[in-house]
Amino acid sequence: MRNEKKRIDMKKMQKALKALLCATVVILQSSLFMSCKEEDNTVEEFPDWKNKNEAYFQQVYDEASVKVLGNPWKAIRSWSLPDDLDESSLTAADHIVVNMLKNGGSTSPSPLYSDTVVISYRGRLLPSTSYAEGKVFEDHLGDNSDPSTYTFLKMGVSQTLKVSSTGGTTVSSNINGFTTVLQHMHVGDFWRVYIPWQLGYGEEGSASIPAYSTLVFDIYLKAYYHPGNPVPDIQGKTGMLWPTD
C-alpha cells in the first residue's frame, strides 16, 4: 500500500512539474515574441515634431530680440508682410532669425526681389532620432570653410533656377523665409538662418522635409545681378568676386 501511494504521489508531482515547465515555456515564448515585435517596430524619426520645432524657434527668436550692442543675432520680419504693420502685432513666426557668422564688409545694397543671386548654402533640420546634428537635406558648402571651394548656384530671389548636369533647368517658387533673407544680405556675408515652418514648407512638408520643420540654412552670398544684366558662368569663376551691377 505504501509503495502504491508513493507511486501515485510521484505521478502527481511529475504532472505538476510538467505543468509548471509548460507554463514557463509559454511565458518565455511570449516574452521573446514581444521582444521581436518591439524590435520590428519602426522607430519614430521625428517625435512631437511640431511642438519641438515651435519651441526651438521661439527660443532663437527670443535670443535675437535682445537689444544688446554687438549682438550677432537679428530677427527679420517676412518680406511679404505690409510695411505699415505694427511690430507689436506680429508673432515670432512672422520672422526669420539670422546669426551673422561673417560680415562680408560690402557696402553694396542688398539684392532686390527681382534680382538674380549667386550663392552657396547648406540646409538641415533640427536634431531628430537618427540625426544628432540634424538631417542635412541639401549641401553645396561641403566640409570646407573656404568660399573658393563652394559649389555656387544661380538663383532668382523670387524663384529658384537650377541647372542640371544635362543642361536642363527647373524653376520653382522660393519659400518665403529664403526670399526674405536674400533681400537683407550683402556680398560676402555668411549667415546662419532659422526659418519657422510657417515661412518654410508649412503643414505639408516636402519629399525630404517633414511637416512643421524649422529650417536651418548656412548661406554665403557671392554676387547678385539686376534683370537684363548677363550673369557669368559660375563654374568658370570659382574664387572670383563678380561685379554686382
Secondary structure as GFF3:
##gff-version 3
##sequence-region A 1 245
A	DSSP	alpha_helix	2	40	.	.	.	ID=ss1
A	DSSP	alpha_helix	49	64	.	.	.	ID=ss2
A	DSSP	beta_strand	73	77	.	.	.	ID=ss3
A	DSSP	three_ten_helix	87	89	.	.	.	ID=ss4
A	DSSP	three_ten_helix	92	94	.	.	.	ID=ss5
A	DSSP	beta_strand	95	102	.	.	.	ID=ss6
A	DSSP	beta_strand	116	124	.	.	.	ID=ss7
A	DSSP	beta_strand	136	139	.	.	.	ID=ss8
A	DSSP	three_ten_helix	147	149	.	.	.	ID=ss9
A	DSSP	beta_strand	153	156	.	.	.	ID=ss10
A	DSSP	beta_strand	159	163	.	.	.	ID=ss11
A	DSSP	beta_strand	169	173	.	.	.	ID=ss12
A	DSSP	alpha_helix	176	182	.	.	.	ID=ss13
A	DSSP	beta_strand	190	195	.	.	.	ID=ss14
A	DSSP	three_ten_helix	197	199	.	.	.	ID=ss15
A	DSSP	beta_strand	215	225	.	.	.	ID=ss16
A	DSSP	three_ten_helix	234	237	.	.	.	ID=ss17
###
